[in-house]
Amino acid sequence: MTDQQNKSPPAHTPGDWDFDSGFIVAPDPSGKHPDIYIAEIVTEDDEGRVAPDEQRYPNARLLAKAPQLLKALEDAFTLLDRISDTVHYEDGLPVTALEARDIEIIYGDAVTELARFETLIREARGQQ
């Protein structure tokens, strides 16, 4: 993935999505409505092809977190790319020593991202 691909605006509906009354909703980008429907969590089907009741809400929570999870993955990609640049020489060989400041930066970035991922994972699993 190039930096340009990683920084290009998403084609999906922007904003934080939510689960509300059987629908995945997002803020209306046009401002005409408070929110718009992204998806419906189906509860019945003529052929019975629906998720069991115990999976319906967990599925909805996971779907509603999709934009935030995508953003977290994009940010993690950028972070890992930066770390890779720090720990490799120009010819692709790993460095044998790092400056203390480089270690502090890598550690700080990693700890920050880990905390963010932990929060997103808990929210997606409904473990607020």
C-alpha positions in Angstrom: 0.0 0.0 0.0 1.4 3.4 -0.9 1.2 6.5 1.3 -1.2 7.9 -1.3 -3.5 4.9 -1.0 -3.4 5.0 2.8 -4.2 8.7 2.9 -6.9 8.8 0.2 -10.4 9.6 1.5 -12.6 6.5 2.0 -15.4 5.7 -0.4 -17.7 4.5 2.3 -20.0 6.7 4.3 -17.9 8.7 6.7 -18.3 9.2 10.4 -18.7 6.9 13.4 -21.5 4.4 12.8 -23.9 3.2 15.4 -26.4 0.4 15.9 -29.9 1.7 16.5 -33.2 -0.3 16.4 -32.0 -3.0 14.1 -30.1 -0.7 11.7 -26.5 0.4 11.3 -26.7 4.2 11.0 -24.2 7.0 10.3 -24.4 10.8 10.4 -26.0 12.1 7.2 -23.1 13.7 5.2 -25.6 15.9 3.4 -27.1 17.2 6.7 -30.6 16.6 5.5 -31.3 14.0 8.2 -29.8 13.3 11.7 -28.6 9.9 10.4 -28.8 7.6 7.4 -29.2 3.8 7.2 -26.1 1.9 6.3 -27.4 -1.6 6.8 -30.3 -3.5 8.4 -29.8 -6.4 10.7 -32.2 -8.9 9.4 -34.4 -10.8 11.8 -36.4 -13.0 9.4 -36.1 -14.4 6.0 -38.4 -16.6 3.9 -35.7 -19.2 3.7 -34.4 -18.9 7.3 -31.0 -17.6 6.3 -30.5 -15.2 9.2 -27.9 -15.2 12.0 -29.1 -16.8 15.3 -30.5 -14.4 17.9 -27.4 -14.6 20.1 -25.2 -13.4 17.2 -27.4 -10.6 15.9 -26.3 -7.9 18.3 -22.6 -8.8 18.4 -22.7 -8.8 14.5 -24.3 -5.4 14.6 -21.7 -4.0 17.1 -18.9 -5.3 14.9 -20.3 -3.8 11.7 -20.9 -0.4 13.4 -17.2 -0.3 14.3 -16.0 -0.9 10.8 -15.0 2.7 9.9 -13.1 3.1 13.2 -11.4 -0.3 12.7 -10.4 0.6 9.2 -8.9 3.9 10.4 -7.0 2.1 13.2 -5.6 -0.4 10.6 -4.5 2.5 8.3 -2.8 4.2 11.2 -1.1 1.0 12.3 0.1 0.5 8.8 1.7 4.0 8.8 3.2 3.3 12.3 4.7 0.0 11.2 6.0 1.5 8.0 7.7 4.2 10.1 9.2 1.6 12.5 10.4 -0.4 9.5 12.2 2.7 8.2 13.8 3.3 11.5 15.1 -0.3 12.0 16.5 -0.9 8.5 19.4 0.6 6.7 19.0 1.8 3.2 20.2 -1.5 1.7 17.4 -3.4 3.6 19.6 -4.9 6.4 18.5 -4.5 10.0 20.3 -2.0 12.1 22.4 -3.3 14.9 21.9 -0.4 17.3 19.4 2.4 17.7 19.6 5.8 19.3 17.8 6.0 22.7 15.4 8.6 21.2 14.5 6.3 18.3 13.6 3.5 20.9 11.5 6.0 22.9 9.6 7.1 19.8 8.9 3.5 18.7 7.9 2.5 22.1 5.6 5.5 22.7 3.9 5.0 19.3 3.4 1.3 19.9 1.9 1.8 23.4 -0.5 4.5 22.1 -1.7 2.3 19.3 -2.0 -0.8 21.6 -4.3 1.1 23.9 -6.4 2.3 21.0 -6.7 -1.2 19.6 -7.7 -2.6 23.0 -10.5 0.0 23.3 -11.8 -0.7 19.7 -11.7 -4.5 20.3 -13.7 -4.2 23.5 -16.2 -1.9 21.9 -16.6 -4.2 18.9 -17.2 -7.1 21.3 -19.6 -5.1 23.5 -17.3 -5.2 26.5 -17.4 -1.4 27.1 
